[in-house]
């Protein structure tokens, strides 16, 4: 794997995770954010089978 592909995969992962880095205003939002985060991570793991992202 080339250096550029590694950086691109890192950028995609970092961009997705950055959406969840914002401050939580209250506990009421936490559950919804966790569900959304879990769905996003599961989607990224399913893309792994196509060698698009997330190498173990």
Phi and psi restraints in degrees (range 20) as a CNS / XPLOR table:
assign (resid 1 and name C) (resid 2 and name N)
       (resid 2 and name CA) (resid 2 and name C) 1.0 -79.8 20.0 2
assign (resid 2 and name N) (resid 2 and name CA)
       (resid 2 and name C) (resid 3 and name N) 1.0 164.2 20.0 2
assign (resid 2 and name C) (resid 3 and name N)
       (resid 3 and name CA) (resid 3 and name C) 1.0 -62.7 20.0 2
assign (resid 3 and name N) (resid 3 and name CA)
       (resid 3 and name C) (resid 4 and name N) 1.0 -39.7 20.0 2
assign (resid 3 and name C) (resid 4 and name N)
       (resid 4 and name CA) (resid 4 and name C) 1.0 -65.3 20.0 2
assign (resid 4 and name N) (resid 4 and name CA)
       (resid 4 and name C) (resid 5 and name N) 1.0 -40.3 20.0 2
assign (resid 4 and name C) (resid 5 and name N)
       (resid 5 and name CA) (resid 5 and name C) 1.0 -65.6 20.0 2
assign (resid 5 and name N) (resid 5 and name CA)
       (resid 5 and name C) (resid 6 and name N) 1.0 -40.7 20.0 2
assign (resid 5 and name C) (resid 6 and name N)
       (resid 6 and name CA) (resid 6 and name C) 1.0 -60.4 20.0 2
assign (resid 6 and name N) (resid 6 and name CA)
       (resid 6 and name C) (resid 7 and name N) 1.0 -43.7 20.0 2
assign (resid 6 and name C) (resid 7 and name N)
       (resid 7 and name CA) (resid 7 and name C) 1.0 -67.0 20.0 2
assign (resid 7 and name N) (resid 7 and name CA)
       (resid 7 and name C) (resid 8 and name N) 1.0 -37.5 20.0 2
assign (resid 7 and name C) (resid 8 and name N)
       (resid 8 and name CA) (resid 8 and name C) 1.0 -64.6 20.0 2
assign (resid 8 and name N) (resid 8 and name CA)
       (resid 8 and name C) (resid 9 and name N) 1.0 -44.0 20.0 2
assign (resid 8 and name C) (resid 9 and name N)
       (resid 9 and name CA) (resid 9 and name C) 1.0 -64.1 20.0 2
assign (resid 9 and name N) (resid 9 and name CA)
       (resid 9 and name C) (resid 10 and name N) 1.0 -39.0 20.0 2
assign (resid 9 and name C) (resid 10 and name N)
       (resid 10 and name CA) (resid 10 and name C) 1.0 -63.3 20.0 2
assign (resid 10 and name N) (resid 10 and name CA)
       (resid 10 and name C) (resid 11 and name N) 1.0 -41.9 20.0 2
assign (resid 10 and name C) (resid 11 and name N)
       (resid 11 and name CA) (resid 11 and name C) 1.0 -63.4 20.0 2
assign (resid 11 and name N) (resid 11 and name CA)
       (resid 11 and name C) (resid 12 and name N) 1.0 -41.6 20.0 2
assign (resid 11 and name C) (resid 12 and name N)
       (resid 12 and name CA) (resid 12 and name C) 1.0 -63.0 20.0 2
assign (resid 12 and name N) (resid 12 and name CA)
       (resid 12 and name C) (resid 13 and name N) 1.0 -48.0 20.0 2
assign (resid 12 and name C) (resid 13 and name N)
       (resid 13 and name CA) (resid 13 and name C) 1.0 -62.4 20.0 2
assign (resid 13 and name N) (resid 13 and name CA)
       (resid 13 and name C) (resid 14 and name N) 1.0 -43.8 20.0 2
assign (resid 13 and name C) (resid 14 and name N)
       (resid 14 and name CA) (resid 14 and name C) 1.0 -64.6 20.0 2
assign (resid 14 and name N) (resid 14 and name CA)
       (resid 14 and name C) (resid 15 and name N) 1.0 -37.7 20.0 2
assign (resid 14 and name C) (resid 15 and name N)
       (resid 15 and name CA) (resid 15 and name C) 1.0 -66.4 20.0 2
assign (resid 15 and name N) (resid 15 and name CA)
       (resid 15 and name C) (resid 16 and name N) 1.0 -39.4 20.0 2
assign (resid 15 and name C) (resid 16 and name N)
       (resid 16 and name CA) (resid 16 and name C) 1.0 -68.3 20.0 2
assign (resid 16 and name N) (resid 16 and name CA)
       (resid 16 and name C) (resid 17 and name N) 1.0 -46.2 20.0 2
assign (resid 16 and name C) (resid 17 and name N)
       (resid 17 and name CA) (resid 17 and name C) 1.0 -68.0 20.0 2
assign (resid 17 and name N) (resid 17 and name CA)
       (resid 17 and name C) (resid 18 and name N) 1.0 -30.5 20.0 2
assign (resid 17 and name C) (resid 18 and name N)
       (resid 18 and name CA) (resid 18 and name C) 1.0 -61.6 20.0 2
assign (resid 18 and name N) (resid 18 and name CA)
       (resid 18 and name C) (resid 19 and name N) 1.0 -25.5 20.0 2
assign (resid 18 and name C) (resid 19 and name N)
       (resid 19 and name CA) (resid 19 and name C) 1.0 -63.8 20.0 2
assign (resid 19 and name N) (resid 19 and name CA)
       (resid 19 and name C) (resid 20 and name N) 1.0 -24.0 20.0 2
assign (resid 19 and name C) (resid 20 and name N)
       (resid 20 and name CA) (resid 20 and name C) 1.0 -101.1 20.0 2
assign (resid 20 and name N) (resid 20 and name CA)
       (resid 20 and name C) (resid 21 and name N) 1.0 3.9 20.0 2
assign (resid 20 and name C) (resid 21 and name N)
       (resid 21 and name CA) (resid 21 and name C) 1.0 -86.5 20.0 2
assign (resid 21 and name N) (resid 21 and name CA)
       (resid 21 and name C) (resid 22 and name N) 1.0 -7.6 20.0 2
assign (resid 21 and name C) (resid 22 and name N)
       (resid 22 and name CA) (resid 22 and name C) 1.0 -69.1 20.0 2
assign (resid 22 and name N) (resid 22 and name CA)
       (resid 22 and name C) (resid 23 and name N) 1.0 158.2 20.0 2
assign (resid 22 and name C) (resid 23 and name N)
       (resid 23 and name CA) (resid 23 and name C) 1.0 -68.1 20.0 2
assign (resid 23 and name N) (resid 23 and name CA)
       (resid 23 and name C) (resid 24 and name N) 1.0 143.1 20.0 2
assign (resid 23 and name C) (resid 24 and name N)
       (resid 24 and name CA) (resid 24 and name C) 1.0 -87.6 20.0 2
assign (resid 24 and name N) (resid 24 and name CA)
       (resid 24 and name C) (resid 25 and name N) 1.0 129.2 20.0 2
assign (resid 24 and name C) (resid 25 and name N)
       (resid 25 and name CA) (resid 25 and name C) 1.0 -83.5 20.0 2
assign (resid 25 and name N) (resid 25 and name CA)
       (resid 25 and name C) (resid 26 and name N) 1.0 -17.8 20.0 2
assign (resid 25 and name C) (resid 26 and name N)
       (resid 26 and name CA) (resid 26 and name C) 1.0 -171.3 20.0 2
assign (resid 26 and name N) (resid 26 and name CA)
       (resid 26 and name C) (resid 27 and name N) 1.0 168.4 20.0 2
assign (resid 26 and name C) (resid 27 and name N)
       (resid 27 and name CA) (resid 27 and name C) 1.0 -66.2 20.0 2
assign (resid 27 and name N) (resid 27 and name CA)
       (resid 27 and name C) (resid 28 and name N) 1.0 -24.4 20.0 2
assign (resid 27 and name C) (resid 28 and name N)
       (resid 28 and name CA) (resid 28 and name C) 1.0 -61.2 20.0 2
assign (resid 28 and name N) (resid 28 and name CA)
       (resid 28 and name C) (resid 29 and name N) 1.0 -29.1 20.0 2
assign (resid 28 and name C) (resid 29 and name N)
       (resid 29 and name CA) (resid 29 and name C) 1.0 -83.8 20.0 2
assign (resid 29 and name N) (resid 29 and name CA)
       (resid 29 and name C) (resid 30 and name N) 1.0 -21.5 20.0 2
assign (resid 29 and name C) (resid 30 and name N)
       (resid 30 and name CA) (resid 30 and name C) 1.0 -60.5 20.0 2
assign (resid 30 and name N) (resid 30 and name CA)
       (resid 30 and name C) (resid 31 and name N) 1.0 -46.1 20.0 2
assign (resid 30 and name C) (resid 31 and name N)
       (resid 31 and name CA) (resid 31 and name C) 1.0 -61.3 20.0 2
assign (resid 31 and name N) (resid 31 and name CA)
       (resid 31 and name C) (resid 32 and name N) 1.0 -44.1 20.0 2
assign (resid 31 and name C) (resid 32 and name N)
       (resid 32 and name CA) (resid 32 and name C) 1.0 -63.1 20.0 2
assign (resid 32 and name N) (resid 32 and name CA)
       (resid 32 and name C) (resid 33 and name N) 1.0 -40.5 20.0 2
assign (resid 32 and name C) (resid 33 and name N)
       (resid 33 and name CA) (resid 33 and name C) 1.0 -66.7 20.0 2
assign (resid 33 and name N) (resid 33 and name CA)
       (resid 33 and name C) (resid 34 and name N) 1.0 -38.3 20.0 2
assign (resid 33 and name C) (resid 34 and name N)
       (resid 34 and name CA) (resid 34 and name C) 1.0 -65.3 20.0 2
assign (resid 34 and name N) (resid 34 and name CA)
       (resid 34 and name C) (resid 35 and name N) 1.0 -41.0 20.0 2
assign (resid 34 and name C) (resid 35 and name N)
       (resid 35 and name CA) (resid 35 and name C) 1.0 -64.1 20.0 2
assign (resid 35 and name N) (resid 35 and name CA)
       (resid 35 and name C) (resid 36 and name N) 1.0 -44.1 20.0 2
assign (resid 35 and name C) (resid 36 and name N)
       (resid 36 and name CA) (resid 36 and name C) 1.0 -64.1 20.0 2
assign (resid 36 and name N) (resid 36 and name CA)
       (resid 36 and name C) (resid 37 and name N) 1.0 -42.2 20.0 2
assign (resid 36 and name C) (resid 37 and name N)
       (resid 37 and name CA) (resid 37 and name C) 1.0 -63.4 20.0 2
assign (resid 37 and name N) (resid 37 and name CA)
       (resid 37 and name C) (resid 38 and name N) 1.0 -44.4 20.0 2
assign (resid 37 and name C) (resid 38 and name N)
       (resid 38 and name CA) (resid 38 and name C) 1.0 -61.1 20.0 2
assign (resid 38 and name N) (resid 38 and name CA)
       (resid 38 and name C) (resid 39 and name N) 1.0 -42.1 20.0 2
assign (resid 38 and name C) (resid 39 and name N)
       (resid 39 and name CA) (resid 39 and name C) 1.0 -62.5 20.0 2
assign (resid 39 and name N) (resid 39 and name CA)
       (resid 39 and name C) (resid 40 and name N) 1.0 -39.8 20.0 2
assign (resid 39 and name C) (resid 40 and name N)
       (resid 40 and name CA) (resid 40 and name C) 1.0 -65.7 20.0 2
assign (resid 40 and name N) (resid 40 and name CA)
       (resid 40 and name C) (resid 41 and name N) 1.0 -43.1 20.0 2
assign (resid 40 and name C) (resid 41 and name N)
       (resid 41 and name CA) (resid 41 and name C) 1.0 -66.6 20.0 2
assign (resid 41 and name N) (resid 41 and name CA)
       (resid 41 and name C) (resid 42 and name N) 1.0 -39.9 20.0 2
assign (resid 41 and name C) (resid 42 and name N)
       (resid 42 and name CA) (resid 42 and name C) 1.0 -63.1 20.0 2
assign (resid 42 and name N) (resid 42 and name CA)
       (resid 42 and name C) (resid 43 and name N) 1.0 -37.9 20.0 2
assign (resid 42 and name C) (resid 43 and name N)
       (resid 43 and name CA) (resid 43 and name C) 1.0 -63.3 20.0 2
assign (resid 43 and name N) (resid 43 and name CA)
       (resid 43 and name C) (resid 44 and name N) 1.0 -43.1 20.0 2
assign (resid 43 and name C) (resid 44 and name N)
       (resid 44 and name CA) (resid 44 and name C) 1.0 -63.5 20.0 2
assign (resid 44 and name N) (resid 44 and name CA)
       (resid 44 and name C) (resid 45 and name N) 1.0 -39.8 20.0 2
assign (resid 44 and name C) (resid 45 and name N)
       (resid 45 and name CA) (resid 45 and name C) 1.0 -66.2 20.0 2
assign (resid 45 and name N) (resid 45 and name CA)
       (resid 45 and name C) (resid 46 and name N) 1.0 -34.7 20.0 2
assign (resid 45 and name C) (resid 46 and name N)
       (resid 46 and name CA) (resid 46 and name C) 1.0 -68.9 20.0 2
assign (resid 46 and name N) (resid 46 and name CA)
       (resid 46 and name C) (resid 47 and name N) 1.0 -31.9 20.0 2
assign (resid 46 and name C) (resid 47 and name N)
       (resid 47 and name CA) (resid 47 and name C) 1.0 -68.9 20.0 2
assign (resid 47 and name N) (resid 47 and name CA)
       (resid 47 and name C) (resid 48 and name N) 1.0 -22.1 20.0 2
assign (resid 47 and name C) (resid 48 and name N)
       (resid 48 and name CA) (resid 48 and name C) 1.0 -60.2 20.0 2
assign (resid 48 and name N) (resid 48 and name CA)
       (resid 48 and name C) (resid 49 and name N) 1.0 -33.2 20.0 2
assign (resid 48 and name C) (resid 49 and name N)
       (resid 49 and name CA) (resid 49 and name C) 1.0 -66.0 20.0 2
assign (resid 49 and name N) (resid 49 and name CA)
       (resid 49 and name C) (resid 50 and name N) 1.0 -18.7 20.0 2
assign (resid 49 and name C) (resid 50 and name N)
       (resid 50 and name CA) (resid 50 and name C) 1.0 -98.3 20.0 2
assign (resid 50 and name N) (resid 50 and name CA)
       (resid 50 and name C) (resid 51 and name N) 1.0 10.7 20.0 2
assign (resid 50 and name C) (resid 51 and name N)
       (resid 51 and name CA) (resid 51 and name C) 1.0 59.7 20.0 2
assign (resid 51 and name N) (resid 51 and name CA)
       (resid 51 and name C) (resid 52 and name N) 1.0 35.1 20.0 2
assign (resid 51 and name C) (resid 52 and name N)
       (resid 52 and name CA) (resid 52 and name C) 1.0 -95.9 20.0 2
assign (resid 52 and name N) (resid 52 and name CA)
       (resid 52 and name C) (resid 53 and name N) 1.0 -27.7 20.0 2
assign (resid 52 and name C) (resid 53 and name N)
       (resid 53 and name CA) (resid 53 and name C) 1.0 -164.9 20.0 2
assign (resid 53 and name N) (resid 53 and name CA)
       (resid 53 and name C) (resid 54 and name N) 1.0 169.1 20.0 2
assign (resid 53 and name C) (resid 54 and name N)
       (resid 54 and name CA) (resid 54 and name C) 1.0 56.3 20.0 2
assign (resid 54 and name N) (resid 54 and name CA)
       (resid 54 and name C) (resid 55 and name N) 1.0 78.5 20.0 2
assign (resid 54 and name C) (resid 55 and name N)
       (resid 55 and name CA) (resid 55 and name C) 1.0 -86.2 20.0 2
assign (resid 55 and name N) (resid 55 and name CA)
       (resid 55 and name C) (resid 56 and name N) 1.0 137.7 20.0 2
